[in-house]
Amino acid sequence: MTHTVESVAVVQLDRAARYGKQLVSHLGRRTGSDWSQDDGSGWIDLDGGRATVAVENDGLALRLEAPHEDLDRLENVLGGHLARFVAVPAFSVVWTRSDNTAGSRQQNA
């Protein structure tokens, strides 16, 4: 059985539900996803892992569960798409991993 690691990023942004729905819908086209407007949360099956996206307070919480060897790639997929969708200068997504290894960072130029 493959050991999975959780990686979490919480970003502050306006219209978090809009961006959460857009991210879930876009990334889940091929592999499966669901967004609940009532709960303000959803999930995405990704090649190598699973992500959950939830509106929390004034932002969006991204949680990714995957084998360690897939985390960099999946953090970049999830965080990179969100950064492009938000398109605000200096917006960034910073990941923190449960195994204490360094998470990645995605940001707008």
C-alpha angles and dihedrals in degrees: 000000000000117000112233129208127206120228121189134193125179117192129187113225143140117255093022093167091055093052093043092054092046092050094048093046095046099045095039097056095102105025106031137271144169134205124197112206089192094056097031090229142101148163137235128202107218131187098271101006151018129253131200122200123195138172108239124179106308097345152031127280117209118195122185126188116191144126111288093248091060099046100089092051095045094044088053092049095049099036095039094053092047091050091052092047094049093046094186116144113256093010110149141179115213120190127212118196129213092225092059094244117134115277122212132252131221123190145165118255 
